[in-house]
Amino acid sequence: MRAESQGLVFGPVRSGRLGASLGLDLLGAKICTFDCLYCEAGATRALTAARRPYVPAARLLGELAAWLFEPHPPFEVVTLGGMGEPTLNTDMGQIIEGVRELCPGTPVAVLTNSSLMADPDVRRDLCLADMVLPSMDSLMPSEFLQVNRPLPGASLMDIRRGLLTFRRQFAGKLFLEVLLLAGMNDSSENLARLEAFTAELAPDRVDVTTMSRPGAYPQALPASPATLARFREALCGEARPLAAGPEKSAQFAPPLDNEGSRRLEALGMRVLDSLARRPQTASSLASALGAGEADLANLLDDLSARGLVKAVTLGGETFFSRVGR
Ligand code: SF4
């Protein structure tokens, strides 16, 4: 049983916000309108607002069809995201419609940094989804620039207006995410602005999170539990499950047989591919790849010794990432 593809289809991963989520990468590379300090996919290589079919619908849907054809773990939602901002892909609407045909009855979610919400074409395509998870980390212009590092000329005002317009157009579920960094966007001024904004936006849910994996830049540090509690109390209303912990992959796949060196080598390639997407702990990697933890530990030691992987500690946990990602 295959638990993770090496291409544009990845997971399923156990997401605190969505459940067992099968991911689709609409960019195929780190292409984004932002270069967030905390980005777990590494620094943005192509900072752009140019919308293009970066991954054409036919290619992505073909990969998904092939993935579905083989035995695979169950999943609860298909999530459009990837290594950058998925709304940059002009084929997004076609992709959502194609996923509906291939996975009837499974909800489709889209992750977005909200930067293109002012574009009516983007809003029209997003309206095809069942769930949209936009992020808004700060309504203070200085904090927005510092944390999200947008393209020059990006307008917080346009993003704010675009989100409010989208809320009126969209019949699905809107889950707003606010990610806090220590000393960066955890100010009282930001909290007051976010409080007023969420009252106006009326999302179905607000998720206040912080980094749970090493980010793209070393100055990004997780917000404290007290800060998270303060923001959650003001923005989230009633108590709800938090999404700040490391994601855990769905544990449906049996352990691989790692006896043969060829299989081990193949597993090594999958580990490198997975770590190129985001840093992960040994146990989350083992779970995602359906591999035994002892095998993974040995493999990670070997890859570290060869300079292909590096270990970083965050919040008492050791994360591995691909060198040069
Ligand atoms: S966190 Fe999201 S919005 Fe920020 S740089 Fe990474 S992919 Fe882009």
py3Dmol code that shows the C-alpha trace and the ligand (Angstrom):
import py3Dmol

protein = """\
ATOM      1  CA  MET A   1       0.000   0.000   0.000  1.00  0.00           C
ATOM      2  CA  ARG A   2       1.425   3.360  -0.972  1.00  0.00           C
ATOM      3  CA  ALA A   3       1.330   6.085   1.654  1.00  0.00           C
ATOM      4  CA  GLU A   4       3.059   8.944  -0.102  1.00  0.00           C
ATOM      5  CA  SER A   5       3.754   9.891  -3.701  1.00  0.00           C
ATOM      6  CA  GLN A   6       6.968  11.572  -4.771  1.00  0.00           C
ATOM      7  CA  GLY A   7       5.175  13.949  -7.111  1.00  0.00           C
ATOM      8  CA  LEU A   8       2.358  16.429  -6.966  1.00  0.00           C
ATOM      9  CA  VAL A   9       0.101  14.217  -4.847  1.00  0.00           C
ATOM     10  CA  PHE A  10       1.303  13.838  -1.268  1.00  0.00           C
ATOM     11  CA  GLY A  11       0.073  12.360   1.981  1.00  0.00           C
ATOM     12  CA  PRO A  12      -2.429  11.736   3.311  1.00  0.00           C
ATOM     13  CA  VAL A  13      -1.216  13.614   6.374  1.00  0.00           C
ATOM     14  CA  ARG A  14      -3.160  13.918   9.596  1.00  0.00           C
ATOM     15  CA  SER A  15      -3.938  17.620   9.845  1.00  0.00           C
ATOM     16  CA  GLY A  16      -5.166  19.102  13.110  1.00  0.00           C
ATOM     17  CA  ARG A  17      -7.401  21.415  11.096  1.00  0.00           C
ATOM     18  CA  LEU A  18      -8.810  19.061   8.448  1.00  0.00           C
ATOM     19  CA  GLY A  19      -8.303  15.424   9.430  1.00  0.00           C
ATOM     20  CA  ALA A  20      -6.664  12.922   7.023  1.00  0.00           C
ATOM     21  CA  SER A  21      -5.781  15.212   4.152  1.00  0.00           C
ATOM     22  CA  LEU A  22      -4.532  14.225   0.698  1.00  0.00           C
ATOM     23  CA  GLY A  23      -2.413  17.115  -0.572  1.00  0.00           C
ATOM     24  CA  LEU A  24      -2.110  18.408  -4.127  1.00  0.00           C
ATOM     25  CA  ASP A  25       0.816  20.639  -5.049  1.00  0.00           C
ATOM     26  CA  LEU A  26      -0.363  23.306  -7.536  1.00  0.00           C
ATOM     27  CA  LEU A  27       3.082  24.893  -7.950  1.00  0.00           C
ATOM     28  CA  GLY A  28       5.646  22.114  -8.187  1.00  0.00           C
ATOM     29  CA  ALA A  29       8.301  24.486  -6.776  1.00  0.00           C
ATOM     30  CA  LYS A  30       8.610  27.210  -4.162  1.00  0.00           C
ATOM     31  CA  ILE A  31       6.646  29.940  -5.974  1.00  0.00           C
ATOM     32  CA  CYS A  32       4.806  32.422  -3.781  1.00  0.00           C
ATOM     33  CA  THR A  33       3.585  35.991  -3.348  1.00  0.00           C
ATOM     34  CA  PHE A  34       5.132  35.966   0.134  1.00  0.00           C
ATOM     35  CA  ASP A  35       8.453  34.909   1.633  1.00  0.00           C
ATOM     36  CA  CYS A  36       7.280  34.267   5.189  1.00  0.00           C
ATOM     37  CA  LEU A  37       9.831  34.007   7.954  1.00  0.00           C
ATOM     38  CA  TYR A  38       8.138  30.887   9.235  1.00  0.00           C
ATOM     39  CA  CYS A  39       7.626  29.055   5.926  1.00  0.00           C
ATOM     40  CA  GLU A  40       8.325  25.366   6.380  1.00  0.00           C
ATOM     41  CA  ALA A  41       8.965  24.932   2.649  1.00  0.00           C
ATOM     42  CA  GLY A  42      12.063  27.146   2.871  1.00  0.00           C
ATOM     43  CA  ALA A  43      12.810  30.565   1.404  1.00  0.00           C
ATOM     44  CA  THR A  44      10.750  31.632  -1.615  1.00  0.00           C
ATOM     45  CA  ARG A  45      12.753  31.134  -4.803  1.00  0.00           C
ATOM     46  CA  ALA A  46      10.249  32.832  -7.119  1.00  0.00           C
ATOM     47  CA  LEU A  47       8.511  35.799  -5.442  1.00  0.00           C
ATOM     48  CA  THR A  48       5.763  36.711  -7.881  1.00  0.00           C
ATOM     49  CA  ALA A  49       2.102  37.624  -8.301  1.00  0.00           C
ATOM     50  CA  ALA A  50       2.011  36.387 -11.902  1.00  0.00           C
ATOM     51  CA  ARG A  51      -0.804  33.853 -12.293  1.00  0.00           C
ATOM     52  CA  ARG A  52       0.000  30.986 -14.644  1.00  0.00           C
ATOM     53  CA  PRO A  53      -0.815  27.279 -15.043  1.00  0.00           C
ATOM     54  CA  TYR A  54       2.369  26.423 -13.125  1.00  0.00           C
ATOM     55  CA  VAL A  55       1.107  22.851 -12.889  1.00  0.00           C
ATOM     56  CA  PRO A  56      -1.468  22.276 -15.645  1.00  0.00           C
ATOM     57  CA  ALA A  57      -4.768  20.717 -14.546  1.00  0.00           C
ATOM     58  CA  ALA A  58      -4.330  17.744 -16.903  1.00  0.00           C
ATOM     59  CA  ARG A  59      -0.960  16.845 -15.376  1.00  0.00           C
ATOM     60  CA  LEU A  60      -2.093  17.140 -11.766  1.00  0.00           C
ATOM     61  CA  LEU A  61      -5.375  15.294 -12.331  1.00  0.00           C
ATOM     62  CA  GLY A  62      -3.525  12.576 -14.244  1.00  0.00           C
ATOM     63  CA  GLU A  63      -1.222  12.048 -11.256  1.00  0.00           C
ATOM     64  CA  LEU A  64      -4.189  12.006  -8.907  1.00  0.00           C
ATOM     65  CA  ALA A  65      -6.030   9.460 -11.058  1.00  0.00           C
ATOM     66  CA  ALA A  66      -2.932   7.240 -11.100  1.00  0.00           C
ATOM     67  CA  TRP A  67      -2.558   7.568  -7.316  1.00  0.00           C
ATOM     68  CA  LEU A  68      -6.203   6.663  -6.771  1.00  0.00           C
ATOM     69  CA  PHE A  69      -5.916   3.669  -9.091  1.00  0.00           C
ATOM     70  CA  GLU A  70      -3.383   2.002  -6.801  1.00  0.00           C
ATOM     71  CA  PRO A  71      -4.174   0.760  -3.281  1.00  0.00           C
ATOM     72  CA  HIS A  72      -3.978   3.794  -1.001  1.00  0.00           C
ATOM     73  CA  PRO A  73      -4.766   4.877   2.541  1.00  0.00           C
ATOM     74  CA  PRO A  74      -8.189   6.441   3.125  1.00  0.00           C
ATOM     75  CA  PHE A  75      -8.453  10.231   3.342  1.00  0.00           C
ATOM     76  CA  GLU A  76     -11.157  12.646   4.433  1.00  0.00           C
ATOM     77  CA  VAL A  77     -10.385  15.736   2.389  1.00  0.00           C
ATOM     78  CA  VAL A  78      -8.358  16.772  -0.668  1.00  0.00           C
ATOM     79  CA  THR A  79      -6.353  19.897   0.059  1.00  0.00           C
ATOM     80  CA  LEU A  80      -4.977  22.185  -2.630  1.00  0.00           C
ATOM     81  CA  GLY A  81      -1.724  23.731  -1.480  1.00  0.00           C
ATOM     82  CA  GLY A  82       1.854  22.823  -2.199  1.00  0.00           C
ATOM     83  CA  MET A  83       5.190  24.542  -1.914  1.00  0.00           C
ATOM     84  CA  GLY A  84       3.792  28.048  -2.525  1.00  0.00           C
ATOM     85  CA  GLU A  85       0.560  29.965  -3.024  1.00  0.00           C
ATOM     86  CA  PRO A  86      -1.973  27.730  -4.862  1.00  0.00           C
ATOM     87  CA  THR A  87      -4.159  30.600  -6.096  1.00  0.00           C
ATOM     88  CA  LEU A  88      -1.264  31.592  -8.384  1.00  0.00           C
ATOM     89  CA  ASN A  89      -2.242  28.609 -10.540  1.00  0.00           C
ATOM     90  CA  THR A  90      -4.756  29.761 -13.186  1.00  0.00           C
ATOM     91  CA  ASP A  91      -5.948  26.147 -13.559  1.00  0.00           C
ATOM     92  CA  MET A  92      -7.150  26.033  -9.949  1.00  0.00           C
ATOM     93  CA  GLY A  93     -10.861  26.069 -10.899  1.00  0.00           C
ATOM     94  CA  GLN A  94     -10.403  23.203 -13.364  1.00  0.00           C
ATOM     95  CA  ILE A  95      -8.403  21.294 -10.769  1.00  0.00           C
ATOM     96  CA  ILE A  96     -11.168  21.632  -8.159  1.00  0.00           C
ATOM     97  CA  GLU A  97     -13.766  20.435 -10.667  1.00  0.00           C
ATOM     98  CA  GLY A  98     -11.537  17.524 -11.699  1.00  0.00           C
ATOM     99  CA  VAL A  99     -10.997  16.476  -8.073  1.00  0.00           C
ATOM    100  CA  ARG A 100     -14.781  16.408  -7.595  1.00  0.00           C
ATOM    101  CA  GLU A 101     -15.104  13.958 -10.476  1.00  0.00           C
ATOM    102  CA  LEU A 102     -12.239  11.758  -9.332  1.00  0.00           C
ATOM    103  CA  CYS A 103     -13.132  11.820  -5.629  1.00  0.00           C
ATOM    104  CA  PRO A 104     -16.932  12.172  -5.498  1.00  0.00           C
ATOM    105  CA  GLY A 105     -18.249  13.030  -2.058  1.00  0.00           C
ATOM    106  CA  THR A 106     -14.849  14.094  -0.698  1.00  0.00           C
ATOM    107  CA  PRO A 107     -14.649  17.756   0.320  1.00  0.00           C
ATOM    108  CA  VAL A 108     -12.087  19.977  -1.390  1.00  0.00           C
ATOM    109  CA  ALA A 109     -10.151  22.514   0.680  1.00  0.00           C
ATOM    110  CA  VAL A 110      -7.805  25.284  -0.472  1.00  0.00           C
ATOM    111  CA  LEU A 111      -5.037  26.821   1.633  1.00  0.00           C
ATOM    112  CA  THR A 112      -4.241  30.420   0.728  1.00  0.00           C
ATOM    113  CA  ASN A 113      -2.211  33.297   2.101  1.00  0.00           C
ATOM    114  CA  SER A 114      -5.070  35.638   1.007  1.00  0.00           C
ATOM    115  CA  SER A 115      -2.732  37.793  -1.075  1.00  0.00           C
ATOM    116  CA  LEU A 116      -4.758  37.440  -4.301  1.00  0.00           C
ATOM    117  CA  MET A 117      -8.209  37.785  -2.740  1.00  0.00           C
ATOM    118  CA  ALA A 118      -8.685  41.149  -4.426  1.00  0.00           C
ATOM    119  CA  ASP A 119      -8.665  39.375  -7.824  1.00  0.00           C
ATOM    120  CA  PRO A 120     -12.244  38.482  -8.910  1.00  0.00           C
ATOM    121  CA  ASP A 121     -10.974  35.493 -10.939  1.00  0.00           C
ATOM    122  CA  VAL A 122      -9.302  34.041  -7.867  1.00  0.00           C
ATOM    123  CA  ARG A 123     -12.442  34.522  -5.780  1.00  0.00           C
ATOM    124  CA  ARG A 124     -14.578  32.899  -8.493  1.00  0.00           C
ATOM    125  CA  ASP A 125     -12.350  29.802  -8.546  1.00  0.00           C
ATOM    126  CA  LEU A 126     -12.152  29.607  -4.758  1.00  0.00           C
ATOM    127  CA  CYS A 127     -15.949  29.621  -4.611  1.00  0.00           C
ATOM    128  CA  LEU A 128     -15.838  26.133  -6.207  1.00  0.00           C
ATOM    129  CA  ALA A 129     -14.199  24.692  -3.070  1.00  0.00           C
ATOM    130  CA  ASP A 130     -15.974  23.364   0.023  1.00  0.00           C
ATOM    131  CA  MET A 131     -13.523  24.874   2.480  1.00  0.00           C
ATOM    132  CA  VAL A 132     -11.130  27.779   2.136  1.00  0.00           C
ATOM    133  CA  LEU A 133      -8.436  28.361   4.754  1.00  0.00           C
ATOM    134  CA  PRO A 134      -7.053  31.866   4.311  1.00  0.00           C
ATOM    135  CA  SER A 135      -4.333  33.222   6.551  1.00  0.00           C
ATOM    136  CA  MET A 136      -4.034  36.699   8.005  1.00  0.00           C
ATOM    137  CA  ASP A 137      -1.142  37.017  10.444  1.00  0.00           C
ATOM    138  CA  SER A 138      -1.176  40.736  11.063  1.00  0.00           C
ATOM    139  CA  LEU A 139      -3.214  43.780  10.196  1.00  0.00           C
ATOM    140  CA  MET A 140      -0.340  46.040  11.258  1.00  0.00           C
ATOM    141  CA  PRO A 141       1.498  47.033   8.042  1.00  0.00           C
ATOM    142  CA  SER A 142       4.940  46.947   9.689  1.00  0.00           C
ATOM    143  CA  GLU A 143       4.332  43.473  11.123  1.00  0.00           C
ATOM    144  CA  PHE A 144       2.891  42.232   7.820  1.00  0.00           C
ATOM    145  CA  LEU A 145       6.078  43.318   6.025  1.00  0.00           C
ATOM    146  CA  GLN A 146       8.305  41.792   8.684  1.00  0.00           C
ATOM    147  CA  VAL A 147       6.552  38.420   8.996  1.00  0.00           C
ATOM    148  CA  ASN A 148       5.140  37.738   5.526  1.00  0.00           C
ATOM    149  CA  ARG A 149       7.755  39.601   3.448  1.00  0.00           C
ATOM    150  CA  PRO A 150       5.360  40.172   0.515  1.00  0.00           C
ATOM    151  CA  LEU A 151       6.136  41.347  -2.969  1.00  0.00           C
ATOM    152  CA  PRO A 152       6.827  45.090  -3.035  1.00  0.00           C
ATOM    153  CA  GLY A 153       3.555  46.978  -3.463  1.00  0.00           C
ATOM    154  CA  ALA A 154       1.357  44.338  -1.797  1.00  0.00           C
ATOM    155  CA  SER A 155      -1.550  46.076  -0.097  1.00  0.00           C
ATOM    156  CA  LEU A 156      -2.866  44.898   3.248  1.00  0.00           C
ATOM    157  CA  MET A 157      -5.955  47.021   2.590  1.00  0.00           C
ATOM    158  CA  ASP A 158      -6.669  45.141  -0.668  1.00  0.00           C
ATOM    159  CA  ILE A 159      -6.197  41.789   1.043  1.00  0.00           C
ATOM    160  CA  ARG A 160      -8.557  42.795   3.829  1.00  0.00           C
ATOM    161  CA  ARG A 161     -11.203  44.031   1.385  1.00  0.00           C
ATOM    162  CA  GLY A 162     -10.780  40.966  -0.834  1.00  0.00           C
ATOM    163  CA  LEU A 163     -11.389  38.634   2.101  1.00  0.00           C
ATOM    164  CA  LEU A 164     -14.527  40.505   3.135  1.00  0.00           C
ATOM    165  CA  THR A 165     -15.858  40.386  -0.436  1.00  0.00           C
ATOM    166  CA  PHE A 166     -15.059  36.689  -0.666  1.00  0.00           C
ATOM    167  CA  ARG A 167     -16.907  35.996   2.561  1.00  0.00           C
ATOM    168  CA  ARG A 168     -20.071  37.434   1.005  1.00  0.00           C
ATOM    169  CA  GLN A 169     -19.666  35.358  -2.183  1.00  0.00           C
ATOM    170  CA  PHE A 170     -18.585  32.032  -0.721  1.00  0.00           C
ATOM    171  CA  ALA A 171     -21.192  29.504   0.444  1.00  0.00           C
ATOM    172  CA  GLY A 172     -18.665  27.031   1.913  1.00  0.00           C
ATOM    173  CA  LYS A 173     -16.727  26.989   5.171  1.00  0.00           C
ATOM    174  CA  LEU A 174     -14.159  29.684   5.850  1.00  0.00           C
ATOM    175  CA  PHE A 175     -11.447  28.865   8.403  1.00  0.00           C
ATOM    176  CA  LEU A 176      -9.164  31.827   9.096  1.00  0.00           C
ATOM    177  CA  GLU A 177      -5.627  31.111  10.304  1.00  0.00           C
ATOM    178  CA  VAL A 178      -3.505  33.511  12.326  1.00  0.00           C
ATOM    179  CA  LEU A 179       0.097  32.368  12.834  1.00  0.00           C
ATOM    180  CA  LEU A 180       1.983  34.151  15.588  1.00  0.00           C
ATOM    181  CA  LEU A 181       5.734  34.611  15.934  1.00  0.00           C
ATOM    182  CA  ALA A 182       7.374  35.694  19.179  1.00  0.00           C
ATOM    183  CA  GLY A 183       8.016  39.441  19.219  1.00  0.00           C
ATOM    184  CA  MET A 184       6.914  39.866  15.607  1.00  0.00           C
ATOM    185  CA  ASN A 185       3.127  39.964  15.283  1.00  0.00           C
ATOM    186  CA  ASP A 186       2.003  39.262  18.840  1.00  0.00           C
ATOM    187  CA  SER A 187       1.346  42.912  19.696  1.00  0.00           C
ATOM    188  CA  SER A 188      -1.803  44.152  21.436  1.00  0.00           C
ATOM    189  CA  GLU A 189      -2.402  46.478  18.475  1.00  0.00           C
ATOM    190  CA  ASN A 190      -2.504  43.523  16.108  1.00  0.00           C
ATOM    191  CA  LEU A 191      -4.812  41.618  18.414  1.00  0.00           C
ATOM    192  CA  ALA A 192      -7.223  44.574  18.579  1.00  0.00           C
ATOM    193  CA  ARG A 193      -7.256  44.905  14.777  1.00  0.00           C
ATOM    194  CA  LEU A 194      -7.692  41.175  14.240  1.00  0.00           C
ATOM    195  CA  GLU A 195     -10.523  41.127  16.743  1.00  0.00           C
ATOM    196  CA  ALA A 196     -12.389  43.853  14.879  1.00  0.00           C
ATOM    197  CA  PHE A 197     -11.644  42.204  11.537  1.00  0.00           C
ATOM    198  CA  THR A 198     -12.823  38.721  12.539  1.00  0.00           C
ATOM    199  CA  ALA A 199     -16.024  40.225  13.947  1.00  0.00           C
ATOM    200  CA  GLU A 200     -16.653  41.742  10.517  1.00  0.00           C
ATOM    201  CA  LEU A 201     -15.499  38.717   8.505  1.00  0.00           C
ATOM    202  CA  ALA A 202     -17.419  36.189  10.630  1.00  0.00           C
ATOM    203  CA  PRO A 203     -15.369  33.123   9.564  1.00  0.00           C
ATOM    204  CA  ASP A 204     -16.679  29.715  10.533  1.00  0.00           C
ATOM    205  CA  ARG A 205     -13.613  29.243  12.707  1.00  0.00           C
ATOM    206  CA  VAL A 206     -10.385  31.018  13.634  1.00  0.00           C
ATOM    207  CA  ASP A 207      -7.241  28.946  14.181  1.00  0.00           C
ATOM    208  CA  VAL A 208      -4.486  30.694  16.120  1.00  0.00           C
ATOM    209  CA  THR A 209      -1.264  28.762  15.634  1.00  0.00           C
ATOM    210  CA  THR A 210       2.475  29.139  15.862  1.00  0.00           C
ATOM    211  CA  MET A 211       5.442  27.420  14.266  1.00  0.00           C
ATOM    212  CA  SER A 212       5.585  23.706  14.903  1.00  0.00           C
ATOM    213  CA  ARG A 213       8.525  23.061  12.527  1.00  0.00           C
ATOM    214  CA  PRO A 214      11.666  25.027  11.755  1.00  0.00           C
ATOM    215  CA  GLY A 215      10.927  27.977   9.482  1.00  0.00           C
ATOM    216  CA  ALA A 216      12.751  29.473   6.512  1.00  0.00           C
ATOM    217  CA  TYR A 217      14.632  32.100   8.551  1.00  0.00           C
ATOM    218  CA  PRO A 218      16.317  31.720  11.952  1.00  0.00           C
ATOM    219  CA  GLN A 219      14.727  34.855  13.449  1.00  0.00           C
ATOM    220  CA  ALA A 220      11.303  33.145  13.340  1.00  0.00           C
ATOM    221  CA  LEU A 221      10.529  31.796  16.806  1.00  0.00           C
ATOM    222  CA  PRO A 222       7.314  30.245  18.120  1.00  0.00           C
ATOM    223  CA  ALA A 223       4.964  32.395  20.194  1.00  0.00           C
ATOM    224  CA  SER A 224       4.635  31.453  23.868  1.00  0.00           C
ATOM    225  CA  PRO A 225       1.691  29.419  25.179  1.00  0.00           C
ATOM    226  CA  ALA A 226       0.511  32.505  27.113  1.00  0.00           C
ATOM    227  CA  THR A 227       0.441  34.596  23.934  1.00  0.00           C
ATOM    228  CA  LEU A 228      -1.413  31.891  22.048  1.00  0.00           C
ATOM    229  CA  ALA A 229      -3.942  31.634  24.862  1.00  0.00           C
ATOM    230  CA  ARG A 230      -4.484  35.424  24.826  1.00  0.00           C
ATOM    231  CA  PHE A 231      -5.100  35.538  21.087  1.00  0.00           C
ATOM    232  CA  ARG A 232      -7.254  32.418  21.147  1.00  0.00           C
ATOM    233  CA  GLU A 233      -9.409  33.769  23.907  1.00  0.00           C
ATOM    234  CA  ALA A 234     -10.042  36.952  21.945  1.00  0.00           C
ATOM    235  CA  LEU A 235     -10.359  35.486  18.449  1.00  0.00           C
ATOM    236  CA  CYS A 236     -11.540  31.909  18.722  1.00  0.00           C
ATOM    237  CA  GLY A 237     -14.511  32.170  21.044  1.00  0.00           C
ATOM    238  CA  GLU A 238     -15.286  28.824  22.592  1.00  0.00           C
ATOM    239  CA  ALA A 239     -12.624  26.282  23.295  1.00  0.00           C
ATOM    240  CA  ARG A 240     -11.689  24.297  20.219  1.00  0.00           C
ATOM    241  CA  PRO A 241      -8.917  21.852  19.318  1.00  0.00           C
ATOM    242  CA  LEU A 242      -5.629  23.550  18.594  1.00  0.00           C
ATOM    243  CA  ALA A 243      -3.617  22.998  15.486  1.00  0.00           C
ATOM    244  CA  ALA A 244      -0.217  23.988  16.781  1.00  0.00           C
ATOM    245  CA  GLY A 245       1.223  20.502  17.220  1.00  0.00           C
ATOM    246  CA  PRO A 246       3.200  18.765  14.519  1.00  0.00           C
ATOM    247  CA  GLU A 247       0.979  17.121  11.965  1.00  0.00           C
ATOM    248  CA  LYS A 248       0.814  13.379  12.156  1.00  0.00           C
ATOM    249  CA  SER A 249       0.379  11.330   9.066  1.00  0.00           C
ATOM    250  CA  ALA A 250      -2.468   8.910   8.836  1.00  0.00           C
ATOM    251  CA  GLN A 251      -1.184   5.594  10.092  1.00  0.00           C
ATOM    252  CA  PHE A 252      -2.844   3.245   7.696  1.00  0.00           C
ATOM    253  CA  ALA A 253       0.096   1.755   5.831  1.00  0.00           C
ATOM    254  CA  PRO A 254       1.837  -1.369   7.058  1.00  0.00           C
ATOM    255  CA  PRO A 255       5.591  -1.127   7.594  1.00  0.00           C
ATOM    256  CA  LEU A 256       7.654  -1.528   4.477  1.00  0.00           C
ATOM    257  CA  ASP A 257       9.932  -4.485   4.050  1.00  0.00           C
ATOM    258  CA  ASN A 258      13.323  -2.771   4.265  1.00  0.00           C
ATOM    259  CA  GLU A 259      15.471  -5.891   4.000  1.00  0.00           C
ATOM    260  CA  GLY A 260      16.824  -5.342   0.506  1.00  0.00           C
ATOM    261  CA  SER A 261      19.270  -2.565  -0.167  1.00  0.00           C
ATOM    262  CA  ARG A 262      17.292  -1.479  -3.247  1.00  0.00           C
ATOM    263  CA  ARG A 263      14.211  -0.943  -1.145  1.00  0.00           C
ATOM    264  CA  LEU A 264      16.281   1.000   1.375  1.00  0.00           C
ATOM    265  CA  GLU A 265      17.667   3.141  -1.398  1.00  0.00           C
ATOM    266  CA  ALA A 266      14.143   3.774  -2.717  1.00  0.00           C
ATOM    267  CA  LEU A 267      13.051   4.695   0.797  1.00  0.00           C
ATOM    268  CA  GLY A 268      15.996   7.101   1.016  1.00  0.00           C
ATOM    269  CA  MET A 269      14.794   8.851  -2.145  1.00  0.00           C
ATOM    270  CA  ARG A 270      11.303   9.179  -0.711  1.00  0.00           C
ATOM    271  CA  VAL A 271      12.712  10.563   2.535  1.00  0.00           C
ATOM    272  CA  LEU A 272      14.700  13.200   0.639  1.00  0.00           C
ATOM    273  CA  ASP A 273      11.683  14.101  -1.476  1.00  0.00           C
ATOM    274  CA  SER A 274       9.448  14.420   1.567  1.00  0.00           C
ATOM    275  CA  LEU A 275      12.010  16.496   3.496  1.00  0.00           C
ATOM    276  CA  ALA A 276      12.359  18.846   0.521  1.00  0.00           C
ATOM    277  CA  ARG A 277       8.724  19.805   1.120  1.00  0.00           C
ATOM    278  CA  ARG A 278       9.017  20.511   4.828  1.00  0.00           C
ATOM    279  CA  PRO A 279      11.038  19.609   7.923  1.00  0.00           C
ATOM    280  CA  GLN A 280       9.716  16.593   9.816  1.00  0.00           C
ATOM    281  CA  THR A 281      10.504  14.525  12.875  1.00  0.00           C
ATOM    282  CA  ALA A 282      11.699  10.965  12.438  1.00  0.00           C
ATOM    283  CA  SER A 283       8.425   9.599  13.784  1.00  0.00           C
ATOM    284  CA  SER A 284       6.231  11.737  11.505  1.00  0.00           C
ATOM    285  CA  LEU A 285       8.351  10.701   8.520  1.00  0.00           C
ATOM    286  CA  ALA A 286       8.104   7.060   9.484  1.00  0.00           C
ATOM    287  CA  SER A 287       4.357   7.379   9.739  1.00  0.00           C
ATOM    288  CA  ALA A 288       3.989   9.265   6.442  1.00  0.00           C
ATOM    289  CA  LEU A 289       6.156   6.813   4.536  1.00  0.00           C
ATOM    290  CA  GLY A 290       4.854   3.693   6.209  1.00  0.00           C
ATOM    291  CA  ALA A 291       8.355   2.801   7.393  1.00  0.00           C
ATOM    292  CA  GLY A 292       9.622   1.476  10.703  1.00  0.00           C
ATOM    293  CA  GLU A 293      11.044   4.093  13.078  1.00  0.00           C
ATOM    294  CA  ALA A 294      14.284   2.144  13.603  1.00  0.00           C
ATOM    295  CA  ASP A 295      14.877   1.930   9.835  1.00  0.00           C
ATOM    296  CA  LEU A 296      14.136   5.610   9.479  1.00  0.00           C
ATOM    297  CA  ALA A 297      16.520   6.523  12.306  1.00  0.00           C
ATOM    298  CA  ASN A 298      19.354   4.563  10.638  1.00  0.00           C
ATOM    299  CA  LEU A 299      18.563   6.077   7.264  1.00  0.00           C
ATOM    300  CA  LEU A 300      18.499   9.613   8.685  1.00  0.00           C
ATOM    301  CA  ASP A 301      21.862   9.015  10.386  1.00  0.00           C
ATOM    302  CA  ASP A 302      23.259   7.901   7.058  1.00  0.00           C
ATOM    303  CA  LEU A 303      21.771  10.828   5.106  1.00  0.00           C
ATOM    304  CA  SER A 304      23.031  13.269   7.777  1.00  0.00           C
ATOM    305  CA  ALA A 305      26.531  11.793   7.599  1.00  0.00           C
ATOM    306  CA  ARG A 306      26.444  12.258   3.818  1.00  0.00           C
ATOM    307  CA  GLY A 307      25.469  15.929   4.237  1.00  0.00           C
ATOM    308  CA  LEU A 308      22.102  15.465   2.514  1.00  0.00           C
ATOM    309  CA  VAL A 309      19.971  16.099   5.586  1.00  0.00           C
ATOM    310  CA  LYS A 310      20.378  18.335   8.624  1.00  0.00           C
ATOM    311  CA  ALA A 311      18.783  18.200  12.069  1.00  0.00           C
ATOM    312  CA  VAL A 312      17.312  21.238  13.845  1.00  0.00           C
ATOM    313  CA  THR A 313      15.760  21.296  17.315  1.00  0.00           C
ATOM    314  CA  LEU A 314      12.568  23.249  17.917  1.00  0.00           C
ATOM    315  CA  GLY A 315      10.410  23.082  21.037  1.00  0.00           C
ATOM    316  CA  GLY A 316      12.382  20.103  22.333  1.00  0.00           C
ATOM    317  CA  GLU A 317      11.784  18.050  19.164  1.00  0.00           C
ATOM    318  CA  THR A 318      14.335  17.186  16.488  1.00  0.00           C
ATOM    319  CA  PHE A 319      13.286  17.989  12.923  1.00  0.00           C
ATOM    320  CA  PHE A 320      15.122  16.896   9.812  1.00  0.00           C
ATOM    321  CA  SER A 321      15.237  18.949   6.642  1.00  0.00           C
ATOM    322  CA  ARG A 322      16.852  18.516   3.275  1.00  0.00           C
ATOM    323  CA  VAL A 323      20.096  20.434   2.845  1.00  0.00           C
ATOM    324  CA  GLY A 324      19.785  23.078   0.142  1.00  0.00           C
ATOM    325  CA  ARG A 325      15.985  22.927  -0.052  1.00  0.00           C
TER     326      ARG A 325
END
"""
ligand_1 = """\
8
SF4
S 4.109 30.133 4.457
Fe 2.735 30.027 2.709
S 2.487 32.142 2.125
Fe 4.286 32.083 3.385
S 6.022 31.836 1.969
Fe 5.384 29.781 2.634
S 3.967 29.096 1.073
Fe 4.151 31.318 0.848
"""
view = py3Dmol.view(width=600, height=400)
view.addModel(protein, "pdb")
view.setStyle({"model": 0}, {"cartoon": {"style": "trace"}})
view.addModel(ligand_1, "xyz")
view.setStyle({"model": 1}, {"stick": {}})
view.zoomTo()
view.show()
